[in-house]
Amino acid sequence: MALKVRVGNEAGRRWQMQAALAAIAALAAIATQGAHAAMNFCAAPAMQSSERTNADPGVRALVKMVQSHVNDQPKARAKLHTEGTLPHEGIYDESVEAEKDLGLMRDAALAWRATGDERYLRLVERFLLAWVTTYQPSFNPIDETNFESLILAYDLTASALPVKTRNAANAFISKMVAGYVEDIDKQNRPLEGTYRNNWQSHRVKLIAMGAFTIDDRKMINAAQRLFVEHVGDNIAPDGSTVDFAERDALHYVTYDLQPLVTAALAARRHNRNWIADRAPSDATLAAALNWLTPYALGTKTHEEFVHSSVPFDAKRREAGLPGYSGQWDPKNAAELFHLAARLDGRYAPVALRLAATPPAWLAVCLPLPAR
């Protein structure tokens, strides 16, 4: 930076020196700032002391849970794999155990946000750095869907993290988002198979959350394009989904819609109303939520997986896994509707009927307005 100042006295020279030093300091600050999160998915401000004392029981429970893990060490792995496998097969058990780190990271970030206790921030920093420098993205969205929790943990704490951790996390998220976008864009159109069913919902979620968090305009535009394309591919104008037709199960409708609602919440934080965005077919995410609502309220019922075309569903039923036979339990959609209520208040009565309180992390992250 060149400073051209005409001075003719000692005061002028001192001013010139001070201006130059200020400019150098400003440039140095920019250089050391590194990456930063911009999404701010969670709206809740830090609690004041009186609020912490009288906090919602779910909030207190979350903080107490994190406190019990404050000295834990990360179990970061280079690979996770649960998709298409049963408990005790392959690395299923090890993966499930390691994935607990991702939820703990998110909860610790929320506990820090609520209480200001630096121990929780240090836990996030320790776990985040371990995972983003160890894990190698596989771009299998079922194996990686829980990385939404890592993205949220980074989003909540980025401003307070050391530059090394911040830059490493930003690079990791950028690599994951870019890889998913590239993978989708090289597929032939119209998209088929796992590129139009629930797998794609999880891809779109990770792309949207990551893109908004690192505030990359190109990636954000790709996220919106792919979201609208997937709504058109997966959701019929009447709100029914490809997954329901393939799996004959409301289990997979909720598994399909929850990541899309989460993606729409990330967009909402940037004043984009994806829940109402229409695909060329006239399909919307709102229509799919409306289609599911009678089942959630119990006015319609459904026997699960009876006519599923996927052999793995029969394998899980035979293994005795819960939820793969019998009538669908509406409570399985509680988190979906609590998330949807943060997009549109019309879904709040459905959510509250299914569960009087949302999951603790959501109560801290996006509390509903007091009624």
Buried (B, 14 or more C-beta within 10 A) or exposed (E): EEEEEEEEEEEEEEEBEEEBEEEEEEEEEEEEEBBBBBBBBBEBEEBEEEEBEEBBEBBBEBBEBBBEBEEBEBBBBEBBBBBEBEEEEEBBEBBEEBBBBBBBBBBBBBBBBBBBBEBBBEBBBBBBBBBBBBBEBBBBBBBBBBBBBBBBBBBBBBEBBEEEBBBBBBBBBBBBBBBBBEEBEEBEEEBEEBBBBBBBBBBBBBBBBBBBBBBBEEBBEBBBBBBBBBBBBBBBEEBBBBBBEBBBBBBBBBBBBBBBBBBBBBBBBEEBEBBEBBBEEEBBBBBBBBBBBEBBBEEBEBEBBEEBEBEBBEEBBEEEEEBBBEEBBBEBBBBBBBBBBBBBEEBBEBBBBBBEBBBBBBBBBBBBEEE
